[in-house]
Amino acid sequence: MDLATVNAKIKANHFLSDTTTQLEKDFLSVGVNFDIDKPVQDYKQLFSFASSLVNSLNEQDPKRIINLLYRIDLSEEKVQDEMKNSTLTFSELLAELIVKRELEKVIIKNYYSNP
């Protein structure tokens, strides 16, 4: 899955509901409620909520972030590589990477369930 495809889906707000559901499921699997107000209007709202949640987790229980990254298959190396080239804060960047990875999972699942 290339980044251009993921970014195009974000711009078009495709799979927004499915991505939100996937985020809720995976955050809950590490014991964190992803309790965003619904309906989610756009990915900007999703990034913002995820960023504040990641920031809180980073301050209170950073091990849960590591568990979440493992759960969603987002490598620490990828996070470190992206940090080198980003002007975002750690929480903003991590939230963006998490949301994009979850969207990627939704796109792949949709592709293979609707051939």
C-alpha positions as a Markdown table, in Angstrom:
| # | Residue | x | y | z |
|---|---|---|---|---|
| 1 | Met | 0.0 | 0.0 | 0.0 |
| 2 | Asp | 1.6 | 3.3 | -1.0 |
| 3 | Leu | 1.3 | 6.6 | 0.8 |
| 4 | Ala | -0.3 | 8.3 | -2.1 |
| 5 | Thr | -3.3 | 6.0 | -1.9 |
| 6 | Val | -3.7 | 6.5 | 1.8 |
| 7 | Asn | -3.4 | 10.3 | 1.5 |
| 8 | Ala | -6.0 | 10.3 | -1.4 |
| 9 | Lys | -8.5 | 8.4 | 0.8 |
| 10 | Ile | -7.9 | 10.9 | 3.6 |
| 11 | Lys | -8.5 | 13.9 | 1.3 |
| 12 | Ala | -11.8 | 12.3 | 0.1 |
| 13 | Asn | -12.8 | 11.2 | 3.6 |
| 14 | His | -13.2 | 7.6 | 2.4 |
| 15 | Phe | -13.5 | 4.9 | 5.0 |
| 16 | Leu | -13.8 | 7.5 | 7.8 |
| 17 | Ser | -16.4 | 5.5 | 9.8 |
| 18 | Asp | -14.5 | 2.2 | 9.3 |
| 19 | Thr | -11.2 | 3.8 | 10.3 |
| 20 | Thr | -12.8 | 5.2 | 13.4 |
| 21 | Thr | -14.2 | 1.8 | 14.3 |
| 22 | Gln | -10.8 | 0.1 | 13.8 |
| 23 | Leu | -9.1 | 2.8 | 16.0 |
| 24 | Glu | -11.7 | 2.1 | 18.7 |
| 25 | Lys | -11.1 | -1.6 | 18.5 |
| 26 | Asp | -7.3 | -1.4 | 18.6 |
| 27 | Phe | -7.1 | 1.2 | 21.3 |
| 28 | Leu | -9.5 | -0.9 | 23.4 |
| 29 | Ser | -7.3 | -3.9 | 22.9 |
| 30 | Val | -4.6 | -2.1 | 24.9 |
| 31 | Gly | -7.1 | -0.9 | 27.6 |
| 32 | Val | -7.7 | 2.6 | 26.3 |
| 33 | Asn | -11.2 | 4.0 | 25.3 |
| 34 | Phe | -11.1 | 5.8 | 22.0 |
| 35 | Asp | -14.2 | 7.7 | 22.9 |
| 36 | Ile | -14.6 | 10.2 | 20.1 |
| 37 | Asp | -17.9 | 12.1 | 19.5 |
| 38 | Lys | -19.8 | 10.7 | 16.5 |
| 39 | Pro | -20.3 | 11.2 | 13.7 |
| 40 | Val | -16.7 | 12.0 | 12.9 |
| 41 | Gln | -16.7 | 14.8 | 10.3 |
| 42 | Asp | -13.3 | 14.4 | 8.7 |
| 43 | Tyr | -9.8 | 12.9 | 9.2 |
| 44 | Lys | -8.6 | 16.2 | 10.7 |
| 45 | Gln | -11.0 | 15.7 | 13.6 |
| 46 | Leu | -9.8 | 12.1 | 13.9 |
| 47 | Phe | -6.1 | 13.2 | 13.9 |
| 48 | Ser | -6.8 | 15.8 | 16.5 |
| 49 | Phe | -8.6 | 13.4 | 18.9 |
| 50 | Ala | -5.9 | 10.8 | 18.4 |
| 51 | Ser | -3.2 | 13.3 | 19.0 |
| 52 | Ser | -4.6 | 14.4 | 22.4 |
| 53 | Leu | -5.1 | 10.8 | 23.4 |
| 54 | Val | -1.6 | 9.8 | 22.4 |
| 55 | Asn | -0.3 | 12.8 | 24.3 |
| 56 | Ser | -2.1 | 11.8 | 27.5 |
| 57 | Leu | -0.9 | 8.2 | 27.1 |
| 58 | Asn | 2.6 | 9.4 | 26.6 |
| 59 | Glu | 2.5 | 11.3 | 29.8 |
| 60 | Gln | 0.6 | 8.7 | 31.9 |
| 61 | Asp | 1.5 | 5.2 | 30.5 |
| 62 | Pro | 4.0 | 5.2 | 27.6 |
| 63 | Lys | 4.1 | 1.3 | 27.6 |
| 64 | Arg | 0.5 | 1.3 | 26.2 |
| 65 | Ile | 1.7 | 3.3 | 23.2 |
| 66 | Ile | 4.4 | 0.6 | 22.6 |
| 67 | Asn | 1.7 | -2.1 | 22.9 |
| 68 | Leu | -0.6 | -0.2 | 20.5 |
| 69 | Leu | 2.2 | 0.2 | 18.0 |
| 70 | Tyr | 2.8 | -3.6 | 18.2 |
| 71 | Arg | -0.9 | -4.3 | 17.9 |
| 72 | Ile | -1.4 | -2.3 | 14.8 |
| 73 | Asp | 2.0 | -3.3 | 13.3 |
| 74 | Leu | 3.6 | 0.1 | 13.2 |
| 75 | Ser | 7.3 | -0.3 | 13.8 |
| 76 | Glu | 9.3 | 1.9 | 16.1 |
| 77 | Glu | 11.8 | 2.3 | 13.3 |
| 78 | Lys | 9.2 | 3.8 | 11.1 |
| 79 | Val | 8.2 | 6.2 | 13.8 |
| 80 | Gln | 11.9 | 7.2 | 14.4 |
| 81 | Asp | 12.4 | 7.7 | 10.6 |
| 82 | Glu | 9.4 | 9.9 | 10.3 |
| 83 | Met | 10.4 | 12.0 | 13.4 |
| 84 | Lys | 13.6 | 12.9 | 11.6 |
| 85 | Asn | 11.7 | 14.6 | 8.7 |
| 86 | Ser | 8.7 | 16.0 | 10.6 |
| 87 | Thr | 7.9 | 19.4 | 12.0 |
| 88 | Leu | 5.0 | 17.9 | 14.1 |
| 89 | Thr | 5.2 | 17.2 | 17.8 |
| 90 | Phe | 5.8 | 13.6 | 18.8 |
| 91 | Ser | 2.1 | 13.2 | 19.8 |
| 92 | Glu | 0.9 | 14.7 | 16.5 |
| 93 | Leu | 3.2 | 12.6 | 14.4 |
| 94 | Leu | 2.4 | 9.4 | 16.2 |
| 95 | Ala | -1.3 | 10.1 | 16.0 |
| 96 | Glu | -1.0 | 10.7 | 12.3 |
| 97 | Leu | 1.0 | 7.5 | 11.7 |
| 98 | Ile | -1.5 | 5.5 | 13.8 |
| 99 | Val | -4.5 | 6.8 | 11.9 |
| 100 | Lys | -2.9 | 6.3 | 8.6 |
| 101 | Arg | -1.9 | 2.7 | 9.5 |
| 102 | Glu | -5.4 | 2.0 | 10.6 |
| 103 | Leu | -6.8 | 3.4 | 7.4 |
| 104 | Glu | -4.4 | 1.3 | 5.5 |
| 105 | Lys | -5.7 | -1.8 | 7.3 |
| 106 | Val | -9.3 | -0.8 | 6.4 |
| 107 | Ile | -8.4 | -0.3 | 2.7 |
| 108 | Ile | -6.7 | -3.7 | 2.6 |
| 109 | Lys | -9.5 | -5.4 | 4.3 |
| 110 | Asn | -12.0 | -3.8 | 2.0 |
| 111 | Tyr | -10.0 | -4.7 | -1.1 |
| 112 | Tyr | -9.8 | -8.4 | -0.2 |
| 113 | Ser | -13.4 | -8.7 | 1.0 |
| 114 | Asn | -14.8 | -7.1 | -2.2 |
| 115 | Pro | -12.8 | -8.5 | -5.1 |
